[in-house]
Amino acid sequence: MIPTSSGGVTSNAITAAFWSDQYAVLTEATNGKIEIFKFGSGKTGEYGVEYATANSVAKITINDGGCCANAIWYS
């Protein structure tokens, strides 16, 4: 568990990146917050790669009264 800038309210969704298991985006629909995390210090465990750290690498708040119940990765 790691602290996030999210308030932990409605639609606190996390979506993993399709190209790497080291990145994930967290959205919070109520206040329009979006935060991207990069996981580090991984080791292979019983259920796949287990990460010991996660750092926020980008944050944005979309001031439109709430947005983003979920996110997609696009390139």
C-alpha positions in Angstrom: 0.0 0.0 0.0 1.2 3.5 -0.9 -0.3 6.9 -0.3 -1.9 8.7 -3.2 -3.3 12.1 -3.9 -6.8 10.6 -4.3 -9.4 11.1 -1.6 -10.5 7.5 -1.9 -14.0 8.4 -3.0 -16.1 7.4 -6.0 -14.5 5.6 -8.9 -11.1 5.2 -7.5 -10.0 3.0 -10.5 -6.5 1.8 -11.4 -5.5 0.7 -14.9 -2.2 -1.0 -15.8 -0.3 0.0 -18.9 -0.6 -2.5 -21.7 3.1 -2.3 -22.7 4.6 -2.7 -19.2 3.6 -3.9 -15.8 5.7 -1.1 -14.3 3.1 1.7 -15.0 -0.4 2.2 -13.8 -2.9 5.2 -13.9 -5.2 6.0 -11.0 -8.4 8.0 -11.6 -10.9 9.6 -9.3 -14.1 10.6 -11.0 -15.5 12.9 -8.2 -12.8 15.5 -8.4 -11.1 14.9 -11.8 -7.7 13.7 -10.5 -5.5 11.5 -12.6 -2.2 10.2 -11.3 0.4 7.9 -13.1 2.6 5.6 -11.0 5.8 3.8 -11.9 6.6 0.7 -9.9 10.2 -0.3 -9.0 12.4 -2.8 -7.3 10.6 -5.8 -8.7 11.3 -9.4 -8.0 9.6 -12.5 -9.3 7.3 -14.1 -6.8 4.7 -16.8 -6.6 2.1 -14.6 -8.5 4.4 -12.8 -10.9 6.5 -9.7 -10.4 6.1 -8.2 -7.0 7.1 -4.5 -6.6 8.4 -3.0 -3.4 8.1 0.7 -4.5 5.8 2.9 -6.5 6.4 6.6 -7.3 4.0 9.1 -8.7 5.5 10.3 -12.0 2.7 12.6 -13.3 -0.5 14.2 -11.9 -3.2 16.3 -13.4 -6.6 17.6 -12.2 -9.2 18.3 -14.8 -11.4 21.0 -13.4 -14.7 20.2 -15.1 -16.7 19.1 -12.0 -15.5 15.5 -12.1 -14.3 13.2 -14.9 -12.6 10.0 -15.6 -14.2 7.0 -14.1 -11.6 4.9 -15.8 -8.6 5.5 -18.1 -7.1 3.9 -21.3 -3.5 4.0 -22.4 -3.1 5.4 -26.0 -0.1 5.7 -28.2 
